[in-house]
Amino acid sequence: MKIFNWTNIRLLLMFALVIFLYSFTSQRNEHRKLVKSEVVFTDDNDPFIQRETVNKLLIENKKDATGIEKDKLDLNKLEKSINGNPMIEKSEVFVSIDGVLKAVVKQKTPIARVFDESGSFYIDYQGSAMPLSEEFTARVPIISGEINKENKDELDKLLRFVYDDEFLRKNIIGIQILPNGSLKMVNRDFDYAIDFGKTINIERKFNNYKAFFQKAVADSSLYKYKNINLKFTQQVVCTK
């Protein structure tokens, strides 16, 4: 039986042709220049950084993306450059089939604003410092008092709890850290102060507060109180 018959030869030629065309196409594609660049925010409602600022990082301060060849791109380097911006939590950079260099960007989420001797900054959802933005001001609780190694983790947990709860996010506008580590809170619409106590039993205390608030709103008694004490997990103590 002949090994190299006409059918086998045709198959080999076709296989070689496919490899050649694939290599040729890939090489041409790599040397093609980009069509444009595009920045997409996953949370475009509150832009803390301008799209143009991210785009400059994406095209590495070139005039535009059309002067960049695909094979000259280092996507990992571009992602690191964008992620290095203090307003950005993470990004994903890729080139689409039609030659668009695209960055999908998730901004940091501020959950509180701190005032101290060095100035003012946000605390983001991950517990990291985030600078203020010239583009947008977040409506988040104002934190006063000392934040240190002993109270930071529990304070971050409490701030995330407030942010994740729609009622608390609208209601709590200020948190003071007292020298003994207890917290005193200010609400948006009423004159009373909230003595929260230490950052323990957070969920239980806030559930007690929400239950009290709903009842007090119903009988219009919220205007009578000057202080709401949540230190005791079994009850809410109110002072007129």
N, C-alpha and C positions, 0 to 999 in steps of 0.2 A: 504493500500500500504506500502510495506516495505521500510524504509528509507535507511537501510544499505544492499542493495543487492550487488551481486557480482561485478557488473559494477562499482558502487560507491567505493567499496573497492579497486578495481584495480586502479581507478583514484587517490585515496588517496595515495596508495603505490607508484605509478609513480611520483606523485607530491613530496612526501617525498624523493624519490630517486634523483630527479632532484635537490632539495635543498641541499641534502647531497653532491652530486657530485660537485655542484657549489661551496659550502663552502670549500670542500676539495681541489679543484683545485685552488681557490683563495688563500687559505692559503699556499699551496705549491709554488704558483707563487710569493707571497710576500717574501718568505724566500729564493727565488732563488738569486744567485749572478749575477751581471751584466756581460755581455760578454766583453764589451769594452766601451770606451768613445770616443766621436767625437765632434770636434769643426768646425762649418761651418760659414764663414764670408759671409755676404750678399754683400760685396763690396771687393772682394779678390784682386782687381787690385793694390790697394795701402795699403799694410799691415803696419799700424802704431804700431802694437803690434804682437808679435810672437804667433802662434797658441799654442805652448807649454806653454806659460805663462797663457793663458786662461784655458788650460787643467788642469794645477796645481790647479787653483781656483775651477775648476769643480769637481775634485776628492779630493779636500781638502788636497792637498799635499801628498796623499797616493802614493804608488809606481805605481799602475795602478788601473783600475776600477774593475778588476776581484775579488778583495777582498771585494767589497762592496755589501751588501745585499739590495734588493729593499726596504724592510720595514724600513731600517735605513736612507733612503734618505729624506732630507728636501729640496724640489725643490725651494720653495720660498727663503730659506736661500741661496741656491746656486746662484739664480738669483741676489739677493742683493749683494752678494760677487763679482760677475762678474761686475755688474753695478757700483760698487764702484771704479773700475779702471778708472782713468782719461782719458783713450783713448777710452772708450766705451760709446756709447749713450744709448743702451738698449740691452737686451738679452732675449731669451726664452729658458728655460731648460725643458726637458721632457725625458721620457724613452719610447723608441719604443717597439713594440710588441715583437721584437726579442732580447730584453734585452740590447739595446745600449743606454747609457746615452749620450744625445746629447744637445749641446748648439748652438743655432743659434744667431749669434752676429752681431750687427750693430755698426760699429765704428763711432766715431765723425767725422764730416766733417769740416776741417779747411778752413776758407775763407779769413784769413788775418794773418799776422805775426807782432807782436809788439816788438819794441826795446825800453826799458826804463832803468832807473837807477838800477832796480832789475834784469835785464837780458833780456831774450827773451822768448816769448811764442806765441802760436796761439790763435786766436779767432775762435770758431767753429760756425756752422750755427745757433745755438740757442743763440749765443751771450755770451757764457761762455768761460772762460779761459781754454786752453788745452795745456799741456806741449809739448815740442818738442819730437820727436821720434828718437831713435837710428836706427830704421829700414828703415825709409823713410822720405825724405824732400819734403814737399808740395810746389809747385810753386804757391804762392799766393802773393797779394800785400803787400808790406812792409809799416807799419804804423809808423809814427814818430809824435811827438808832444803829448800834454796832452789829455788823455781820462778821462773824468769826468762824474759826474751824469747828468750834463746839456746836454752833447753832445752824450752820449753813445747810447741811444735808436735810435736816428736818424742816427748815424754812422753805427750801426748794420743793419738798414734797407738799407742803401746805399751799404754796403758790400754784403748783400744778393742779391741786385739788380745786382751788378757787377758779382757775382758768377753765377747767373742764366742766364746771357746773354753771349752766346758763344763768341761774338765779344769783349765785354768789358773784359771778363775773360782773353782773350789772350792779350789784348791791354794795360790794366791798370796794372802797376807793382809797383807803389808807390803812397802813399797818405800822404801828410804832413798836420797836423792840425796846423793852424796858431793861434797866441794868441787871435785874434779877433773872432775865431771860423770858419773862412773861410777855404776852402780846396784847396790845390794845388796838382795836380796830375802829375805823370810821365808816359809816354807811352813807350812801348817796343822798337819800331823800329825807332823812330824819335827824334830829339833833342828838340823839343818845349815842353814847360810846359803848363799845362792846369789849368787855373784859374776857379775853379768850383764855388766859392762863398760859401754861407751858404748851409746847408743840407736841402734845400727846393726846391720844384718843381724838384725833382730828376729825374723822368721819362722824363719830358719835356726837361730838360737840356741834358740828355744823348741821347735822340732822335735827338736833334739838332746836337749834336756832331757826331753821326753816319751818319746823312745826309751830314754834312759838309765833313766828312772824305771820304765818297764815291765819292763826287764830286771832292775833292782835289786830290785824288788818280788818278782819271781819267785824270786830266790835269797836273799831276806831280808837283803840286805847294806846296805839304806838306813840301818839303825840304827848302822852302823859309822862313818859319815862325819860330819865336822864342817863341811866346806866343799865346795861343788860349783861349779867354775869353768866358766862358759860363754863366756869371752872369746874363745876360739879356735873358729872356726866348723867346723874339721875334727875336733875331738874335745872330749870332756868330761873335765876333769881333777878328780879327787876327792882330798880330803885327809882322813885319819882323825884 
